[in-house]
Amino acid sequence: MSSITIDQFIENFLTAVDFQESVEVTPDTELKSLPEWDSLAALGVIVMFDVDYGKTITGDDLKTCVALNDLYKLLG
């Protein structure tokens, strides 16, 4: 697993998605339950993986993720 902690990952995720309203997010938070989880948010996450972690993921990778922890596991 990555040397990035889940808490650091969550901070980066919140920055990448840039929610208009503050949201409470845990590793078990389901992505579809987030008020602004849409294609633009997904694009932000794809860019985050590329820029912050040097890892390429696709929309298909995101479709397999149910919760935030599933995204974190993509860091592998």
mmCIF file of the N, C-alpha and C atoms, coordinates in Angstrom:
data_MODEL
# 
_entry.id   MODEL 
# 
loop_
_atom_site.group_PDB 
_atom_site.id 
_atom_site.type_symbol 
_atom_site.label_atom_id 
_atom_site.label_alt_id 
_atom_site.label_comp_id 
_atom_site.label_asym_id 
_atom_site.label_entity_id 
_atom_site.label_seq_id 
_atom_site.pdbx_PDB_ins_code 
_atom_site.Cartn_x 
_atom_site.Cartn_y 
_atom_site.Cartn_z 
_atom_site.occupancy 
_atom_site.B_iso_or_equiv 
_atom_site.pdbx_formal_charge 
_atom_site.auth_seq_id 
_atom_site.auth_comp_id 
_atom_site.auth_asym_id 
_atom_site.auth_atom_id 
_atom_site.pdbx_PDB_model_num 
ATOM 1   N N  . MET A 1 1  ? 0.854   -1.191 0.000   1.00 0.00 ? 1  MET A N  1 
ATOM 2   C CA . MET A 1 1  ? 0.000   0.000  0.000   1.00 0.00 ? 1  MET A CA 1 
ATOM 3   C C  . MET A 1 1  ? 0.884   1.233  0.000   1.00 0.00 ? 1  MET A C  1 
ATOM 4   N N  . SER A 1 2  ? 0.342   2.292  -0.398  1.00 0.00 ? 2  SER A N  1 
ATOM 5   C CA . SER A 1 2  ? 1.046   3.567  -0.496  1.00 0.00 ? 2  SER A CA 1 
ATOM 6   C C  . SER A 1 2  ? 1.473   4.064  0.884   1.00 0.00 ? 2  SER A C  1 
ATOM 7   N N  . SER A 1 3  ? 2.491   4.922  0.906   1.00 0.00 ? 3  SER A N  1 
ATOM 8   C CA . SER A 1 3  ? 2.926   5.532  2.166   1.00 0.00 ? 3  SER A CA 1 
ATOM 9   C C  . SER A 1 3  ? 2.004   6.686  2.566   1.00 0.00 ? 3  SER A C  1 
ATOM 10  N N  . ILE A 1 4  ? 1.057   7.028  1.706   1.00 0.00 ? 4  ILE A N  1 
ATOM 11  C CA . ILE A 1 4  ? 0.065   8.064  2.011   1.00 0.00 ? 4  ILE A CA 1 
ATOM 12  C C  . ILE A 1 4  ? -0.990  7.453  2.936   1.00 0.00 ? 4  ILE A C  1 
ATOM 13  N N  . THR A 1 5  ? -1.286  8.138  4.030   1.00 0.00 ? 5  THR A N  1 
ATOM 14  C CA . THR A 1 5  ? -2.316  7.620  4.935   1.00 0.00 ? 5  THR A CA 1 
ATOM 15  C C  . THR A 1 5  ? -3.700  7.911  4.351   1.00 0.00 ? 5  THR A C  1 
ATOM 16  N N  . ILE A 1 6  ? -4.685  7.209  4.848   1.00 0.00 ? 6  ILE A N  1 
ATOM 17  C CA . ILE A 1 6  ? -6.054  7.428  4.384   1.00 0.00 ? 6  ILE A CA 1 
ATOM 18  C C  . ILE A 1 6  ? -6.493  8.857  4.727   1.00 0.00 ? 6  ILE A C  1 
ATOM 19  N N  . ASP A 1 7  ? -6.034  9.387  5.861   1.00 0.00 ? 7  ASP A N  1 
ATOM 20  C CA . ASP A 1 7  ? -6.407  10.758 6.229   1.00 0.00 ? 7  ASP A CA 1 
ATOM 21  C C  . ASP A 1 7  ? -5.821  11.776 5.252   1.00 0.00 ? 7  ASP A C  1 
ATOM 22  N N  . GLN A 1 8  ? -4.576  11.580 4.836   1.00 0.00 ? 8  GLN A N  1 
ATOM 23  C CA . GLN A 1 8  ? -3.962  12.458 3.842   1.00 0.00 ? 8  GLN A CA 1 
ATOM 24  C C  . GLN A 1 8  ? -4.698  12.339 2.507   1.00 0.00 ? 8  GLN A C  1 
ATOM 25  N N  . PHE A 1 9  ? -5.058  11.104 2.167   1.00 0.00 ? 9  PHE A N  1 
ATOM 26  C CA . PHE A 1 9  ? -5.783  10.865 0.924   1.00 0.00 ? 9  PHE A CA 1 
ATOM 27  C C  . PHE A 1 9  ? -7.127  11.589 0.936   1.00 0.00 ? 9  PHE A C  1 
ATOM 28  N N  . ILE A 1 10 ? -7.830  11.524 2.067   1.00 0.00 ? 10 ILE A N  1 
ATOM 29  C CA . ILE A 1 10 ? -9.129  12.190 2.187   1.00 0.00 ? 10 ILE A CA 1 
ATOM 30  C C  . ILE A 1 10 ? -8.962  13.701 2.026   1.00 0.00 ? 10 ILE A C  1 
ATOM 31  N N  . GLU A 1 11 ? -7.925  14.269 2.643   1.00 0.00 ? 11 GLU A N  1 
ATOM 32  C CA . GLU A 1 11 ? -7.670  15.709 2.476   1.00 0.00 ? 11 GLU A CA 1 
ATOM 33  C C  . GLU A 1 11 ? -7.474  16.057 1.005   1.00 0.00 ? 11 GLU A C  1 
ATOM 34  N N  . ASN A 1 12 ? -6.668  15.268 0.314   1.00 0.00 ? 12 ASN A N  1 
ATOM 35  C CA . ASN A 1 12 ? -6.414  15.514 -1.112  1.00 0.00 ? 12 ASN A CA 1 
ATOM 36  C C  . ASN A 1 12 ? -7.687  15.328 -1.938  1.00 0.00 ? 12 ASN A C  1 
ATOM 37  N N  . PHE A 1 13 ? -8.483  14.332 -1.578  1.00 0.00 ? 13 PHE A N  1 
ATOM 38  C CA . PHE A 1 13 ? -9.744  14.080 -2.264  1.00 0.00 ? 13 PHE A CA 1 
ATOM 39  C C  . PHE A 1 13 ? -10.675 15.285 -2.135  1.00 0.00 ? 13 PHE A C  1 
ATOM 40  N N  . LEU A 1 14 ? -10.802 15.808 -0.913  1.00 0.00 ? 14 LEU A N  1 
ATOM 41  C CA . LEU A 1 14 ? -11.681 16.962 -0.683  1.00 0.00 ? 14 LEU A CA 1 
ATOM 42  C C  . LEU A 1 14 ? -11.203 18.176 -1.462  1.00 0.00 ? 14 LEU A C  1 
ATOM 43  N N  . THR A 1 15 ? -9.899  18.355 -1.566  1.00 0.00 ? 15 THR A N  1 
ATOM 44  C CA . THR A 1 15 ? -9.345  19.460 -2.349  1.00 0.00 ? 15 THR A CA 1 
ATOM 45  C C  . THR A 1 15 ? -9.619  19.245 -3.837  1.00 0.00 ? 15 THR A C  1 
ATOM 46  N N  . ALA A 1 16 ? -9.427  18.022 -4.309  1.00 0.00 ? 16 ALA A N  1 
ATOM 47  C CA . ALA A 1 16 ? -9.609  17.718 -5.737  1.00 0.00 ? 16 ALA A CA 1 
ATOM 48  C C  . ALA A 1 16 ? -11.055 17.895 -6.169  1.00 0.00 ? 16 ALA A C  1 
ATOM 49  N N  . VAL A 1 17 ? -11.985 17.478 -5.326  1.00 0.00 ? 17 VAL A N  1 
ATOM 50  C CA . VAL A 1 17 ? -13.401 17.554 -5.683  1.00 0.00 ? 17 VAL A CA 1 
ATOM 51  C C  . VAL A 1 17 ? -13.938 18.971 -5.468  1.00 0.00 ? 17 VAL A C  1 
ATOM 52  N N  . ASP A 1 18 ? -13.384 19.692 -4.503  1.00 0.00 ? 18 ASP A N  1 
ATOM 53  C CA . ASP A 1 18 ? -13.738 21.086 -4.256  1.00 0.00 ? 18 ASP A CA 1 
ATOM 54  C C  . ASP A 1 18 ? -15.245 21.264 -4.026  1.00 0.00 ? 18 ASP A C  1 
ATOM 55  N N  . PHE A 1 19 ? -15.739 20.606 -2.984  1.00 0.00 ? 19 PHE A N  1 
ATOM 56  C CA . PHE A 1 19 ? -17.150 20.702 -2.628  1.00 0.00 ? 19 PHE A CA 1 
ATOM 57  C C  . PHE A 1 19 ? -17.516 22.139 -2.287  1.00 0.00 ? 19 PHE A C  1 
ATOM 58  N N  . GLN A 1 20 ? -18.681 22.580 -2.707  1.00 0.00 ? 20 GLN A N  1 
ATOM 59  C CA . GLN A 1 20 ? -19.155 23.929 -2.400  1.00 0.00 ? 20 GLN A CA 1 
ATOM 60  C C  . GLN A 1 20 ? -19.492 24.071 -0.920  1.00 0.00 ? 20 GLN A C  1 
ATOM 61  N N  . GLU A 1 21 ? -20.061 23.020 -0.353  1.00 0.00 ? 21 GLU A N  1 
ATOM 62  C CA . GLU A 1 21 ? -20.399 22.984 1.072   1.00 0.00 ? 21 GLU A CA 1 
ATOM 63  C C  . GLU A 1 21 ? -19.488 21.956 1.729   1.00 0.00 ? 21 GLU A C  1 
ATOM 64  N N  . SER A 1 22 ? -19.111 22.216 2.957   1.00 0.00 ? 22 SER A N  1 
ATOM 65  C CA . SER A 1 22 ? -18.259 21.284 3.690   1.00 0.00 ? 22 SER A CA 1 
ATOM 66  C C  . SER A 1 22 ? -18.998 19.957 3.880   1.00 0.00 ? 22 SER A C  1 
ATOM 67  N N  . VAL A 1 23 ? -18.300 18.860 3.628   1.00 0.00 ? 23 VAL A N  1 
ATOM 68  C CA . VAL A 1 23 ? -18.899 17.537 3.813   1.00 0.00 ? 23 VAL A CA 1 
ATOM 69  C C  . VAL A 1 23 ? -18.011 16.706 4.723   1.00 0.00 ? 23 VAL A C  1 
ATOM 70  N N  . GLU A 1 24 ? -18.645 15.846 5.477   1.00 0.00 ? 24 GLU A N  1 
ATOM 71  C CA . GLU A 1 24 ? -17.937 14.921 6.353   1.00 0.00 ? 24 GLU A CA 1 
ATOM 72  C C  . GLU A 1 24 ? -17.662 13.658 5.558   1.00 0.00 ? 24 GLU A C  1 
ATOM 73  N N  . VAL A 1 25 ? -16.394 13.286 5.453   1.00 0.00 ? 25 VAL A N  1 
ATOM 74  C CA . VAL A 1 25 ? -16.018 12.125 4.649   1.00 0.00 ? 25 VAL A CA 1 
ATOM 75  C C  . VAL A 1 25 ? -15.158 11.193 5.488   1.00 0.00 ? 25 VAL A C  1 
ATOM 76  N N  . THR A 1 26 ? -15.496 9.906  5.440   1.00 0.00 ? 26 THR A N  1 
ATOM 77  C CA . THR A 1 26 ? -14.708 8.869  6.102   1.00 0.00 ? 26 THR A CA 1 
ATOM 78  C C  . THR A 1 26 ? -14.315 7.839  5.040   1.00 0.00 ? 26 THR A C  1 
ATOM 79  N N  . PRO A 1 27 ? -13.434 6.906  5.379   1.00 0.00 ? 27 PRO A N  1 
ATOM 80  C CA . PRO A 1 27 ? -13.081 5.871  4.399   1.00 0.00 ? 27 PRO A CA 1 
ATOM 81  C C  . PRO A 1 27 ? -14.290 5.078  3.904   1.00 0.00 ? 27 PRO A C  1 
ATOM 82  N N  . ASP A 1 28 ? -15.333 4.993  4.721   1.00 0.00 ? 28 ASP A N  1 
ATOM 83  C CA . ASP A 1 28 ? -16.515 4.205  4.353   1.00 0.00 ? 28 ASP A CA 1 
ATOM 84  C C  . ASP A 1 28 ? -17.593 5.018  3.636   1.00 0.00 ? 28 ASP A C  1 
ATOM 85  N N  . THR A 1 29 ? -17.356 6.305  3.431   1.00 0.00 ? 29 THR A N  1 
ATOM 86  C CA . THR A 1 29 ? -18.335 7.155  2.745   1.00 0.00 ? 29 THR A CA 1 
ATOM 87  C C  . THR A 1 29 ? -18.533 6.666  1.314   1.00 0.00 ? 29 THR A C  1 
ATOM 88  N N  . GLU A 1 30 ? -19.789 6.423  0.959   1.00 0.00 ? 30 GLU A N  1 
ATOM 89  C CA . GLU A 1 30 ? -20.090 6.005  -0.414  1.00 0.00 ? 30 GLU A CA 1 
ATOM 90  C C  . GLU A 1 30 ? -20.035 7.221  -1.325  1.00 0.00 ? 30 GLU A C  1 
ATOM 91  N N  . LEU A 1 31 ? -19.335 7.069  -2.425  1.00 0.00 ? 31 LEU A N  1 
ATOM 92  C CA . LEU A 1 31 ? -19.158 8.176  -3.356  1.00 0.00 ? 31 LEU A CA 1 
ATOM 93  C C  . LEU A 1 31 ? -20.500 8.727  -3.842  1.00 0.00 ? 31 LEU A C  1 
ATOM 94  N N  . LYS A 1 32 ? -21.417 7.832  -4.174  1.00 0.00 ? 32 LYS A N  1 
ATOM 95  C CA . LYS A 1 32 ? -22.708 8.288  -4.712  1.00 0.00 ? 32 LYS A CA 1 
ATOM 96  C C  . LYS A 1 32 ? -23.536 9.054  -3.671  1.00 0.00 ? 32 LYS A C  1 
ATOM 97  N N  . SER A 1 33 ? -23.172 8.944  -2.388  1.00 0.00 ? 33 SER A N  1 
ATOM 98  C CA . SER A 1 33 ? -23.897 9.683  -1.352  1.00 0.00 ? 33 SER A CA 1 
ATOM 99  C C  . SER A 1 33 ? -23.406 11.121 -1.230  1.00 0.00 ? 33 SER A C  1 
ATOM 100 N N  . LEU A 1 34 ? -22.296 11.453 -1.869  1.00 0.00 ? 34 LEU A N  1 
ATOM 101 C CA . LEU A 1 34 ? -21.756 12.811 -1.792  1.00 0.00 ? 34 LEU A CA 1 
ATOM 102 C C  . LEU A 1 34 ? -22.568 13.737 -2.695  1.00 0.00 ? 34 LEU A C  1 
ATOM 103 N N  . PRO A 1 35 ? -22.929 14.905 -2.200  1.00 0.00 ? 35 PRO A N  1 
ATOM 104 C CA . PRO A 1 35 ? -23.847 15.778 -2.936  1.00 0.00 ? 35 PRO A CA 1 
ATOM 105 C C  . PRO A 1 35 ? -23.334 16.247 -4.301  1.00 0.00 ? 35 PRO A C  1 
ATOM 106 N N  . GLU A 1 36 ? -22.034 16.340 -4.456  1.00 0.00 ? 36 GLU A N  1 
ATOM 107 C CA . GLU A 1 36 ? -21.494 16.851 -5.712  1.00 0.00 ? 36 GLU A CA 1 
ATOM 108 C C  . GLU A 1 36 ? -20.667 15.811 -6.465  1.00 0.00 ? 36 GLU A C  1 
ATOM 109 N N  . TRP A 1 37 ? -20.917 14.538 -6.201  1.00 0.00 ? 37 TRP A N  1 
ATOM 110 C CA . TRP A 1 37 ? -20.164 13.498 -6.902  1.00 0.00 ? 37 TRP A CA 1 
ATOM 111 C C  . TRP A 1 37 ? -20.758 13.364 -8.300  1.00 0.00 ? 37 TRP A C  1 
ATOM 112 N N  . ASP A 1 38 ? -20.051 13.928 -9.275  1.00 0.00 ? 38 ASP A N  1 
ATOM 113 C CA . ASP A 1 38 ? -20.507 13.906 -10.657 1.00 0.00 ? 38 ASP A CA 1 
ATOM 114 C C  . ASP A 1 38 ? -19.290 13.758 -11.567 1.00 0.00 ? 38 ASP A C  1 
ATOM 115 N N  . SER A 1 39 ? -19.482 13.948 -12.857 1.00 0.00 ? 39 SER A N  1 
ATOM 116 C CA . SER A 1 39 ? -18.382 13.739 -13.800 1.00 0.00 ? 39 SER A CA 1 
ATOM 117 C C  . SER A 1 39 ? -17.242 14.738 -13.579 1.00 0.00 ? 39 SER A C  1 
ATOM 118 N N  . LEU A 1 40 ? -17.572 15.949 -13.164 1.00 0.00 ? 40 LEU A N  1 
ATOM 119 C CA . LEU A 1 40 ? -16.518 16.930 -12.902 1.00 0.00 ? 40 LEU A CA 1 
ATOM 120 C C  . LEU A 1 40 ? -15.710 16.542 -11.666 1.00 0.00 ? 40 LEU A C  1 
ATOM 121 N N  . ALA A 1 41 ? -16.382 16.060 -10.643 1.00 0.00 ? 41 ALA A N  1 
ATOM 122 C CA . ALA A 1 41 ? -15.687 15.581 -9.441  1.00 0.00 ? 41 ALA A CA 1 
ATOM 123 C C  . ALA A 1 41 ? -14.801 14.391 -9.788  1.00 0.00 ? 41 ALA A C  1 
ATOM 124 N N  . ALA A 1 42 ? -15.320 13.488 -10.606 1.00 0.00 ? 42 ALA A N  1 
ATOM 125 C CA . ALA A 1 42 ? -14.544 12.322 -11.019 1.00 0.00 ? 42 ALA A CA 1 
ATOM 126 C C  . ALA A 1 42 ? -13.294 12.751 -11.782 1.00 0.00 ? 42 ALA A C  1 
ATOM 127 N N  . LEU A 1 43 ? -13.442 13.737 -12.651 1.00 0.00 ? 43 LEU A N  1 
ATOM 128 C CA . LEU A 1 43 ? -12.292 14.250 -13.389 1.00 0.00 ? 43 LEU A CA 1 
ATOM 129 C C  . LEU A 1 43 ? -11.252 14.828 -12.432 1.00 0.00 ? 43 LEU A C  1 
ATOM 130 N N  . GLY A 1 44 ? -11.711 15.536 -11.416 1.00 0.00 ? 44 GLY A N  1 
ATOM 131 C CA . GLY A 1 44 ? -10.797 16.069 -10.399 1.00 0.00 ? 44 GLY A CA 1 
ATOM 132 C C  . GLY A 1 44 ? -10.018 14.972 -9.704  1.00 0.00 ? 44 GLY A C  1 
ATOM 133 N N  . VAL A 1 45 ? -10.675 13.852 -9.433  1.00 0.00 ? 45 VAL A N  1 
ATOM 134 C CA . VAL A 1 45 ? -10.015 12.723 -8.782  1.00 0.00 ? 45 VAL A CA 1 
ATOM 135 C C  . VAL A 1 45 ? -8.993  12.079 -9.729  1.00 0.00 ? 45 VAL A C  1 
ATOM 136 N N  . ILE A 1 46 ? -9.352  11.956 -10.995 1.00 0.00 ? 46 ILE A N  1 
ATOM 137 C CA . ILE A 1 46 ? -8.420  11.401 -11.986 1.00 0.00 ? 46 ILE A CA 1 
ATOM 138 C C  . ILE A 1 46 ? -7.168  12.282 -12.069 1.00 0.00 ? 46 ILE A C  1 
ATOM 139 N N  . VAL A 1 47 ? -7.362  13.595 -12.099 1.00 0.00 ? 47 VAL A N  1 
ATOM 140 C CA . VAL A 1 47 ? -6.225  14.525 -12.140 1.00 0.00 ? 47 VAL A CA 1 
ATOM 141 C C  . VAL A 1 47 ? -5.408  14.421 -10.854 1.00 0.00 ? 47 VAL A C  1 
ATOM 142 N N  . MET A 1 48 ? -6.077  14.304 -9.702  1.00 0.00 ? 48 MET A N  1 
ATOM 143 C CA . MET A 1 48 ? -5.382  14.159 -8.426  1.00 0.00 ? 48 MET A CA 1 
ATOM 144 C C  . MET A 1 48 ? -4.463  12.946 -8.450  1.00 0.00 ? 48 MET A C  1 
ATOM 145 N N  . PHE A 1 49 ? -4.978  11.818 -8.922  1.00 0.00 ? 49 PHE A N  1 
ATOM 146 C CA . PHE A 1 49 ? -4.157  10.610 -8.984  1.00 0.00 ? 49 PHE A CA 1 
ATOM 147 C C  . PHE A 1 49 ? -2.926  10.843 -9.855  1.00 0.00 ? 49 PHE A C  1 
ATOM 148 N N  . ASP A 1 50 ? -3.113  11.511 -10.977 1.00 0.00 ? 50 ASP A N  1 
ATOM 149 C CA . ASP A 1 50 ? -2.007  11.758 -11.903 1.00 0.00 ? 50 ASP A CA 1 
ATOM 150 C C  . ASP A 1 50 ? -0.985  12.725 -11.312 1.00 0.00 ? 50 ASP A C  1 
ATOM 151 N N  . VAL A 1 51 ? -1.446  13.872 -10.839 1.00 0.00 ? 51 VAL A N  1 
ATOM 152 C CA . VAL A 1 51 ? -0.543  14.929 -10.375 1.00 0.00 ? 51 VAL A CA 1 
ATOM 153 C C  . VAL A 1 51 ? 0.066   14.613 -9.005  1.00 0.00 ? 51 VAL A C  1 
ATOM 154 N N  . ASP A 1 52 ? -0.775  14.216 -8.053  1.00 0.00 ? 52 ASP A N  1 
ATOM 155 C CA . ASP A 1 52 ? -0.295  14.012 -6.681  1.00 0.00 ? 52 ASP A CA 1 
ATOM 156 C C  . ASP A 1 52 ? 0.401   12.672 -6.474  1.00 0.00 ? 52 ASP A C  1 
ATOM 157 N N  . TYR A 1 53 ? -0.024  11.658 -7.208  1.00 0.00 ? 53 TYR A N  1 
ATOM 158 C CA . TYR A 1 53 ? 0.481   10.311 -6.944  1.00 0.00 ? 53 TYR A CA 1 
ATOM 159 C C  . TYR A 1 53 ? 1.201   9.675  -8.137  1.00 0.00 ? 53 TYR A C  1 
ATOM 160 N N  . GLY A 1 54 ? 1.201   10.335 -9.290  1.00 0.00 ? 54 GLY A N  1 
ATOM 161 C CA . GLY A 1 54 ? 1.877   9.783  -10.458 1.00 0.00 ? 54 GLY A CA 1 
ATOM 162 C C  . GLY A 1 54 ? 1.254   8.487  -10.939 1.00 0.00 ? 54 GLY A C  1 
ATOM 163 N N  . LYS A 1 55 ? -0.040  8.332  -10.709 1.00 0.00 ? 55 LYS A N  1 
ATOM 164 C CA . LYS A 1 55 ? -0.740  7.104  -11.092 1.00 0.00 ? 55 LYS A CA 1 
ATOM 165 C C  . LYS A 1 55 ? -1.882  7.453  -12.045 1.00 0.00 ? 55 LYS A C  1 
ATOM 166 N N  . THR A 1 56 ? -1.978  6.700  -13.113 1.00 0.00 ? 56 THR A N  1 
ATOM 167 C CA . THR A 1 56 ? -3.036  6.919  -14.091 1.00 0.00 ? 56 THR A CA 1 
ATOM 168 C C  . THR A 1 56 ? -4.218  6.011  -13.782 1.00 0.00 ? 56 THR A C  1 
ATOM 169 N N  . ILE A 1 57 ? -5.390  6.625  -13.610 1.00 0.00 ? 57 ILE A N  1 
ATOM 170 C CA . ILE A 1 57 ? -6.628  5.857  -13.467 1.00 0.00 ? 57 ILE A CA 1 
ATOM 171 C C  . ILE A 1 57 ? -7.613  6.389  -14.501 1.00 0.00 ? 57 ILE A C  1 
ATOM 172 N N  . THR A 1 58 ? -8.643  5.603  -14.753 1.00 0.00 ? 58 THR A N  1 
ATOM 173 C CA . THR A 1 58 ? -9.642  5.957  -15.762 1.00 0.00 ? 58 THR A CA 1 
ATOM 174 C C  . THR A 1 58 ? -11.029 6.035  -15.125 1.00 0.00 ? 58 THR A C  1 
ATOM 175 N N  . GLY A 1 59 ? -11.959 6.499  -15.912 1.00 0.00 ? 59 GLY A N  1 
ATOM 176 C CA . GLY A 1 59 ? -13.350 6.507  -15.470 1.00 0.00 ? 59 GLY A CA 1 
ATOM 177 C C  . GLY A 1 59 ? -13.839 5.106  -15.143 1.00 0.00 ? 59 GLY A C  1 
ATOM 178 N N  . ASP A 1 60 ? -13.346 4.113  -15.892 1.00 0.00 ? 60 ASP A N  1 
ATOM 179 C CA . ASP A 1 60 ? -13.729 2.724  -15.609 1.00 0.00 ? 60 ASP A CA 1 
ATOM 180 C C  . ASP A 1 60 ? -13.225 2.296  -14.240 1.00 0.00 ? 60 ASP A C  1 
ATOM 181 N N  . ASP A 1 61 ? -12.021 2.753  -13.865 1.00 0.00 ? 61 ASP A N  1 
ATOM 182 C CA . ASP A 1 61 ? -11.511 2.450  -12.523 1.00 0.00 ? 61 ASP A CA 1 
ATOM 183 C C  . ASP A 1 61 ? -12.442 3.042  -11.467 1.00 0.00 ? 61 ASP A C  1 
ATOM 184 N N  . LEU A 1 62 ? -12.876 4.273  -11.699 1.00 0.00 ? 62 LEU A N  1 
ATOM 185 C CA . LEU A 1 62 ? -13.771 4.928  -10.735 1.00 0.00 ? 62 LEU A CA 1 
ATOM 186 C C  . LEU A 1 62 ? -15.112 4.223  -10.623 1.00 0.00 ? 62 LEU A C  1 
ATOM 187 N N  . LYS A 1 63 ? -15.595 3.681  -11.726 1.00 0.00 ? 63 LYS A N  1 
ATOM 188 C CA . LYS A 1 63 ? -16.889 2.980  -11.706 1.00 0.00 ? 63 LYS A CA 1 
ATOM 189 C C  . LYS A 1 63 ? -16.862 1.762  -10.795 1.00 0.00 ? 63 LYS A C  1 
ATOM 190 N N  . THR A 1 64 ? -15.680 1.194  -10.554 1.00 0.00 ? 64 THR A N  1 
ATOM 191 C CA . THR A 1 64 ? -15.577 0.016  -9.687  1.00 0.00 ? 64 THR A CA 1 
ATOM 192 C C  . THR A 1 64 ? -15.534 0.400  -8.208  1.00 0.00 ? 64 THR A C  1 
ATOM 193 N N  . CYS A 1 65 ? -15.403 1.696  -7.926  1.00 0.00 ? 65 CYS A N  1 
ATOM 194 C CA . CYS A 1 65 ? -15.283 2.166  -6.549  1.00 0.00 ? 65 CYS A CA 1 
ATOM 195 C C  . CYS A 1 65 ? -16.646 2.540  -5.976  1.00 0.00 ? 65 CYS A C  1 
ATOM 196 N N  . VAL A 1 66 ? -16.946 1.978  -4.826  1.00 0.00 ? 66 VAL A N  1 
ATOM 197 C CA . VAL A 1 66 ? -18.199 2.287  -4.142  1.00 0.00 ? 66 VAL A CA 1 
ATOM 198 C C  . VAL A 1 66 ? -17.950 3.330  -3.057  1.00 0.00 ? 66 VAL A C  1 
ATOM 199 N N  . ALA A 1 67 ? -16.929 3.101  -2.246  1.00 0.00 ? 67 ALA A N  1 
ATOM 200 C CA . ALA A 1 67 ? -16.622 3.984  -1.119  1.00 0.00 ? 67 ALA A CA 1 
ATOM 201 C C  . ALA A 1 67 ? -15.257 4.643  -1.323  1.00 0.00 ? 67 ALA A C  1 
ATOM 202 N N  . LEU A 1 68 ? -14.995 5.647  -0.531  1.00 0.00 ? 68 LEU A N  1 
ATOM 203 C CA . LEU A 1 68 ? -13.725 6.356  -0.613  1.00 0.00 ? 68 LEU A CA 1 
ATOM 204 C C  . LEU A 1 68 ? -12.536 5.414  -0.419  1.00 0.00 ? 68 LEU A C  1 
ATOM 205 N N  . ASN A 1 69 ? -12.702 4.446  0.459   1.00 0.00 ? 69 ASN A N  1 
ATOM 206 C CA . ASN A 1 69 ? -11.639 3.476  0.695   1.00 0.00 ? 69 ASN A CA 1 
ATOM 207 C C  . ASN A 1 69 ? -11.283 2.700  -0.583  1.00 0.00 ? 69 ASN A C  1 
ATOM 208 N N  . ASP A 1 70 ? -12.269 2.474  -1.436  1.00 0.00 ? 70 ASP A N  1 
ATOM 209 C CA . ASP A 1 70 ? -12.001 1.788  -2.711  1.00 0.00 ? 70 ASP A CA 1 
ATOM 210 C C  . ASP A 1 70 ? -11.091 2.652  -3.596  1.00 0.00 ? 70 ASP A C  1 
ATOM 211 N N  . LEU A 1 71 ? -11.301 3.964  -3.572  1.00 0.00 ? 71 LEU A N  1 
ATOM 212 C CA . LEU A 1 71 ? -10.418 4.871  -4.317  1.00 0.00 ? 71 LEU A CA 1 
ATOM 213 C C  . LEU A 1 71 ? -9.001  4.778  -3.750  1.00 0.00 ? 71 LEU A C  1 
ATOM 214 N N  . TYR A 1 72 ? -8.910  4.807  -2.437  1.00 0.00 ? 72 TYR A N  1 
ATOM 215 C CA . TYR A 1 72 ? -7.617  4.741  -1.764  1.00 0.00 ? 72 TYR A CA 1 
ATOM 216 C C  . TYR A 1 72 ? -6.851  3.477  -2.162  1.00 0.00 ? 72 TYR A C  1 
ATOM 217 N N  . LYS A 1 73 ? -7.564  2.383  -2.278  1.00 0.00 ? 73 LYS A N  1 
ATOM 218 C CA . LYS A 1 73 ? -6.930  1.110  -2.656  1.00 0.00 ? 73 LYS A CA 1 
ATOM 219 C C  . LYS A 1 73 ? -6.350  1.158  -4.069  1.00 0.00 ? 73 LYS A C  1 
ATOM 220 N N  . LEU A 1 74 ? -6.835  2.063  -4.915  1.00 0.00 ? 74 LEU A N  1 
ATOM 221 C CA . LEU A 1 74 ? -6.290  2.186  -6.263  1.00 0.00 ? 74 LEU A CA 1 
ATOM 222 C C  . LEU A 1 74 ? -4.843  2.671  -6.252  1.00 0.00 ? 74 LEU A C  1 
ATOM 223 N N  . LEU A 1 75 ? -4.416  3.271  -5.135  1.00 0.00 ? 75 LEU A N  1 
ATOM 224 C CA . LEU A 1 75 ? -3.021  3.685  -5.031  1.00 0.00 ? 75 LEU A CA 1 
ATOM 225 C C  . LEU A 1 75 ? -2.086  2.478  -5.020  1.00 0.00 ? 75 LEU A C  1 
ATOM 226 N N  . GLY A 1 76 ? -2.656  1.335  -4.567  1.00 0.00 ? 76 GLY A N  1 
ATOM 227 C CA . GLY A 1 76 ? -1.997  0.060  -4.553  1.00 0.00 ? 76 GLY A CA 1 
ATOM 228 C C  . GLY A 1 76 ? -0.582  0.052  -4.236  1.00 0.00 ? 76 GLY A C  1 
# 
